[in-house]
Amino acid sequence: MAKNSNEHKATDAALRVIFKTMDAHQAQEIREAYYNAVEGLRTLADALEIADANQQDSAGPLLVEHLYAIEAIDAMKRSRLGAIL
């Protein structure tokens, strides 16, 4: 656990330096894209889950796509961008 914490600290520090020295417009573009992506993935996952539930035979392809969206959300949670943006 300490190793992950140390890795996170190192990554966070490196990202902070990068964003601090980056062109402000580019940094803002990345920030907005990150938040749009996270929000979009949540909206997509929810919409797919609801659409699947409305199917006569649920637990089909829409639910599989929902699970892919959840995997993408989980991957974004592991990203350190959210912690420093």
C-alpha angles and dihedrals in degrees: 000000000000090000091057090048091051091046090050091050092050093047092045091050092049092048092048090054091048093049093044092056097037123102106275093232092051091048090050091048090053092046093051093044091051094051092043090051093050093046092045093051091051091049091048094048092049094046092050092048092051093045090050091050089054093055118101089231103037125187089058135119094314091058090050089053089048089055091051089053089050089051089053090050090051090050090052090050088058090052114101092213092087091054094055103032 
